[in-house]
């Protein structure tokens, strides 16, 4: 009985950790939109600034975990960590930032949150992981809610000439992020949550810096205090802290449950976008948000 109680406690702790990480991650879209509006940065420069401020934290984490756990990764593990890191925080982020140039923060988050279904399908078809009945109902409710809210956003933004381009870019982001989530769920138990997060983020940093150096001259960009501010906030508030929280939550509740609990992200983004960007909250968003909340709560519900 005591073991069962401890298991339930760890389950709810995992949900709480993942929930907190998802809310912090949701600040990213708002900060990116504000950066595009206020300082007129291009996508890869903004990504590079995000990684400049993130880099010291992940170097420190990598050093710390290597000091505590000196056992090295196998060649196969190194390759997989490097590839998933690139996919999750370089390729996926690039698609996401491109899309945010053309569509609202609320719509971006709704499209991005197709990724739990892609994660579940990858786990089902590739790793033969069975979906439980509760997960299926949670996914169904979550996506009905997102679909309703998306329809309302579509009606508001359909006149945007770059609407489809932005939507497709974020759709590509959701697919690449689902690959990262599925791979993370397999690699974290093998290499450890802190080690995996640090190495994956360092891999993504390499990808971003190489992209920036191939396409920009460092002296061409005027780095004002306002620009540095957005880089710092993107790095700490919406990258470093939530990435460790999401990985820690995934270790406790698995990648499928992490993907579904993280569906709180669109709700958080919609509210923040209304406050900081003046984006309209409409009826379809409210209905969709309610269904998403029910789907998230269903994850932690026990008979």
C-alpha positions, 0 to 999 in steps of 0.5 A: 500500500505504501509503495502504491501511495509513493507511486501516485505521489511521484506520478503527480509530482511528474505532472506538476513538473511537466505542467510548470515546464510547459507554462514556461515554454509557452512564454517563448512565442510571446517573447519571439513576437515581441522581439520581431515587433520591437527590435526587427531581428531575423530568425537565426540571429534571434535563435543564436542570441537565445543559445548564447545565454543558454550555453553557460548553463548547459556547459555547467550541467554537462560538467557537473553530470560528468563529474558525478557520473563519469561513465561515458556514452556509447557511440550509438548513444552519442549519435542519437543524443546529438540528432535528437538535440538538433531535431528538438531545439535547432530544426524545430525551433527554426521552423517555429520562429519562421512561422511566428513571423506570419501568424499569431502566437495563439495560432502558433501554439495551437498548431504546434500542439498537434505534436502529442498525436505525432509522438503517440503515433511514433511510439505506437508504430516504431516502438510498439508502445500501447496507448492506454484507454485514458490516454486515448480519451485525453488525446481525443478531448485535447484535439477536439478542443484545439480544433475548435480553437483553431477554427476560430483563429483561422476565421480571424487570420484568413486574410493574412497573405502569409497565413498558410506559409506560417501555418505550414512552418509551425506544422513542420515544427510540430512533427520535428518536435514529436520526433525529439519527444519520442526519442527523448523518452527512449534515451533519458532512461539510458543516459540520465535526465540531466546528462541528456538535456545538457548534451541535447541542448549543446548539440542544438547550440552547435547547429544554431551557431553553425547556421548563424556563422554561415549566413551572417557576419557578426559585425553586421548586427547592432546588438542593442541592450533591447536585443540582449534583453530578449535573448536573455529572457528567451534563454532563461525563462523559456529555454533553460529552466523549462527544458530541464523541467520537461525532461525531469517530468518525462522521466517520471510519467513517460513521453506520451503523458508528458506530451499530453500534460504539455497541452496546457501550453496553448492555454497559457500562450493565448492568455499571455498573447492577449495581455502582452500582444493584444491578441483577441480571445474569442468564443472558440478559444474559450470552448477549446481551452475548456476541453484541453483542460479536461484532457490534461486533468484526465491524465492524473485521474484515478479510479 
